[in-house]
């Protein structure tokens, strides 16, 4: 299960959407605030995206997940009429189609 969760997370990581022969950011050594790489080595760009950005936010993963969950408002389900529902839903559909098209286009 841990592998599947990591795989799904990696699919959504921006570094997997480009290929510049750097092993998805593992080949790019970077400095990112006080982030330490594995075994005390300098961190790589992939590590920054795996946990460096979240760690630097000062919030726990659980806090970030809770905040993201609150952004999924249930109010969209109780709109007064079809027009309101359509107008609230259309931007979401367009955004998801754009993401899916970009992701599929990379394969």
C-alpha positions in Angstrom: 0.0 0.0 0.0 2.9 2.4 0.8 4.3 1.8 -2.6 1.0 2.5 -4.3 0.5 5.7 -2.4 4.1 6.8 -3.3 3.4 5.9 -7.0 0.2 7.9 -7.1 2.0 10.9 -5.4 4.9 10.7 -7.9 2.5 10.7 -10.9 1.3 14.1 -9.7 4.7 15.5 -9.0 5.7 18.1 -11.6 9.1 16.6 -12.2 7.5 13.5 -13.8 5.9 15.7 -16.5 9.3 16.6 -18.1 12.3 14.7 -19.2 15.7 16.4 -19.2 17.6 13.2 -18.4 18.0 14.0 -14.7 16.1 10.9 -13.3 13.0 13.0 -12.3 15.1 15.5 -10.3 17.2 12.9 -8.5 20.2 14.0 -10.6 19.9 17.7 -9.7 21.7 18.6 -6.5 20.1 21.7 -4.9 20.1 23.9 -1.8 16.7 24.4 -0.3 16.7 26.2 3.0 18.0 23.8 5.6 16.8 20.5 3.9 19.4 17.7 4.3 19.7 15.0 1.7 19.9 11.3 2.4 22.8 10.3 4.6 23.8 13.9 5.1 24.4 14.6 1.4 23.1 17.7 -0.3 19.4 17.3 -1.2 18.3 16.8 -4.8 15.3 18.4 -6.5 13.2 15.3 -6.2 13.6 15.4 -2.4 12.5 19.0 -2.3 9.2 18.0 -4.0 8.8 14.7 -2.0 8.9 16.4 1.4 11.1 19.5 1.5 8.3 21.9 0.5 5.9 20.4 3.0 8.4 20.3 5.8 9.4 24.0 5.2 5.7 25.0 5.4 5.8 24.5 9.2 2.7 22.3 8.9 2.4 18.6 9.3 1.1 16.4 6.4 -2.0 15.8 8.4 -2.6 19.6 8.7 -2.2 20.1 5.0 -4.5 17.2 4.2 -7.1 18.6 6.5 -6.9 22.0 4.9 -7.2 20.5 1.4 -10.3 18.5 2.5 -11.9 21.7 3.7 -11.4 23.2 0.3 -13.7 20.6 -1.1 -16.9 22.4 -0.1 -20.1 20.4 -0.1 -22.0 23.6 -1.0 -21.6 22.7 -4.7 -24.1 19.9 -4.1 -26.8 22.2 -2.7 -27.0 24.9 -5.3 -30.5 26.3 -5.9 -30.8 25.4 -9.6 -29.3 23.7 -12.6 -27.7 27.0 -13.9 -25.8 27.5 -10.6 -24.7 23.9 -10.6 -23.5 24.2 -14.2 -21.6 27.4 -13.6 -20.0 26.0 -10.5 -19.1 22.8 -12.2 -17.8 23.9 -15.6 -14.5 25.4 -14.4 -13.8 22.2 -12.4 -14.5 20.0 -15.5 -12.3 22.2 -17.7 -9.4 22.2 -15.2 -9.6 18.4 -14.8 -9.7 17.8 -18.5 -6.8 20.1 -19.0 -4.8 18.2 -16.4 -5.7 14.8 -17.9 -4.9 16.0 -21.4 -1.5 17.3 -20.4 -0.7 14.1 -18.4 -1.8 11.8 -21.2 0.1 13.8 -23.7 3.3 13.2 -21.9 3.1 9.4 -22.5 
